[in-house]
Amino acid sequence: MTDFFVFWLLFFAVGIGWFLGRRSLHAPSIRSELPSQYYRGLNFLLDGRPDVAVDAFINALEVNSDTLETHIALGNLLRKRGEVDRAIRIHQNLLARPSLSQEHIHLAHLELARDYVSAGLLDRAERLLLDLVEEAPEQRLVARRHLLDVYQSERDWSQAIKIAIELLPKKKLLKTSPNFKERGQAVAIVLAHYYCELAFQKKSSGEFSLSRELLNKAIFHDRYCVRALIQLGEIELMSGRPKEAIKFLKQIREFAPEFISETIFLLRDAFGKVGQTDTITNYLKECYKSHPNPTIALEIAEDLLLEEGSESAREFLYKELREHPSLGGLSKLIKLQPINLKGNIGKNLDQLLKLVDILIKQRTKYRCDHCGFSGHQLHWYCPGCKYWGTVRPLHSEEIEKIT
Ligand SMILES: [Zn+2]
């Protein structure tokens, strides 16, 4: 038990005491029965048994419109502490009282649905939330938000899309509304990622045409959706349309240059299929000029190695590393050293290379702009803050700062 919980429980106990005292003034006949539960609760609390005290306090406090919020608050506190079974019991206890108003019944239903989400009982939560959307206008918005959680957890992207569209502001369907936020994010951005998720599923089952349609819908709702453009590039490549793939992938450079590194592999493939292998090098050089990035530098060095030999590649890296130092560049530079190094020098260089490669593997490459979560792989859905599309590749300077 945390100090905060015990403190809160004491506060709760004082609240009940006050309520019972006030109530007994108006109804002297119940003076003798209710306080006994209350004092039992206090005794449990003073004995250091706050878990049992909770139940005693709940029994002591009658459910009515005056005490409903207190019951709800206690249930929510227990849910946040991970005691979901107790929270469910409290909220189910509320629903068993016929004296509650319709509005309060809806509120208790909403809290019970949240308990079910926390407990992983998603089917039950979904049923309650759908009923609320249907029958409780005052809870409709918040019920839909929780439904998004349910459908996200179930990876039911079709249903998630349906609910997200209902959450879009009706008069602003043609553009992203900066004022309407879903957990701090514009719902249009969230919706675009749902379309991307569904498009990925369709692509995996070979439904390229439907996947393309879904990705275009993603871009309709969020025209800066990098993920949709990358997926469109993949779809076009798989459909044998490399020129279209290049068109989509190149767009990313205009508004999200940090993602260029994520497109190089696909662009190489696409340029190769249209017979323009030299064009990719020129494109990379252009990108590197405006957005120097170690990944692009390494790709250029690789091209130079193949086209002009190791001397050219070394020269390029020497020059670039002075201005934009990176461990990846250093590792490549070591590998490009003449292979006839023998004896101690060759052995030391080999050991140095191993150390550098270990350091590279340990480094984080991506970070969330919203919560700072960082990792080795690109997540479109941040595991830290649960935002969509906020994780991005880091610049080399940023990598230096956080590692
Ligand atoms: Zn985050």
Residues whose N, C-alpha, C, O or C-beta is under 5 A from the ligand:
A	BS01	ZN	C368 H370 C371 G372 F373 C382 G384 C385 K386
